[in-house]
Amino acid sequence: MAQLRDLLEALLRIEAHRELELDFKRNPKLRQLFDLTGRASRAEIQKEIHLSTDVMAETWASWHQRGLVRKVGKSYEKVWRD
């Protein structure tokens, strides 16, 4: 069962990064936002990569709608483990 889960997570990561490439090309800071999602607070992310809270919120909402992140309380996390 663990092997199947690992395989599915690997496939999900591949497809997610394909889906995200256009976002990353449009704004390279979004790659950093995605990498930090689920690992750092909004304030920590904003301090590190200097994105406005509006851009972060809109981006996470878009990724959530596309199934790339999930909402946990007031925060977001990736749908797979890193």
C-alpha positions as CSV (number, residue, x, y, z in Angstrom):
1,M,0.0,0.0,0.0
2,A,2.8,2.4,0.8
3,Q,4.4,1.8,-2.6
4,L,1.2,2.7,-4.3
5,R,0.8,5.9,-2.3
6,D,4.4,6.8,-3.1
7,L,3.8,6.2,-6.8
8,L,0.6,8.3,-6.8
9,E,2.3,11.1,-5.0
10,A,5.2,11.1,-7.5
11,L,2.7,11.2,-10.4
12,L,0.8,14.0,-8.7
13,R,4.0,16.0,-8.2
14,I,4.9,15.6,-11.9
15,E,1.5,16.7,-13.1
16,A,1.3,19.6,-10.6
17,H,4.6,21.0,-11.7
18,R,3.5,20.8,-15.4
19,E,0.3,22.7,-14.4
20,L,2.4,25.3,-12.4
21,E,5.0,26.0,-15.0
22,L,2.9,28.8,-16.6
23,D,2.5,30.4,-13.2
24,F,6.2,30.1,-12.5
25,K,7.1,31.7,-15.9
26,R,4.7,34.5,-15.3
27,N,6.1,35.3,-11.9
28,P,9.3,33.4,-10.7
29,K,8.4,34.3,-7.1
30,L,5.5,31.9,-7.3
31,R,7.9,28.9,-7.4
32,Q,9.2,30.1,-4.1
33,L,5.6,30.5,-2.8
34,F,4.8,27.0,-3.9
35,D,7.9,25.6,-2.3
36,L,7.2,27.4,1.0
37,T,3.4,26.5,1.1
38,G,2.7,24.4,4.1
39,R,6.1,25.0,5.6
40,A,6.1,28.7,6.5
41,S,3.5,31.1,7.7
42,R,2.1,33.9,5.5
43,A,4.2,36.4,7.3
44,E,7.4,34.4,6.9
45,I,6.7,33.9,3.2
46,Q,6.0,37.5,2.7
47,K,9.2,38.5,4.5
48,E,11.3,36.1,2.5
49,I,10.0,36.5,-1.0
50,H,8.3,40.0,-0.8
51,L,4.9,39.1,-2.3
52,S,1.8,41.1,-1.3
53,T,-0.8,39.3,0.8
54,D,-3.3,39.9,-2.1
55,V,-1.0,38.1,-4.6
56,M,-0.4,35.2,-2.2
57,A,-4.1,34.9,-1.4
58,E,-5.2,35.0,-5.1
59,T,-2.5,32.5,-6.1
60,W,-3.4,30.0,-3.3
61,A,-7.1,30.4,-4.2
62,S,-6.3,29.6,-7.8
63,W,-4.1,26.6,-6.9
64,H,-6.8,25.4,-4.5
65,Q,-9.4,25.6,-7.2
66,R,-7.1,23.6,-9.5
67,G,-6.6,21.0,-6.9
68,L,-2.9,21.7,-6.3
69,V,-3.2,22.7,-2.7
70,R,-5.8,22.2,0.0
71,K,-7.0,24.6,2.7
72,V,-6.3,23.7,6.3
73,G,-7.9,26.2,8.6
74,K,-6.8,29.6,7.4
75,S,-3.6,28.2,5.7
76,Y,-2.9,26.1,2.6
77,E,-0.7,23.0,2.2
78,K,0.3,20.9,-0.8
79,V,-1.9,17.9,-1.4
80,W,1.2,15.6,-1.0
81,R,4.1,15.3,1.3
82,D,7.5,16.9,0.5
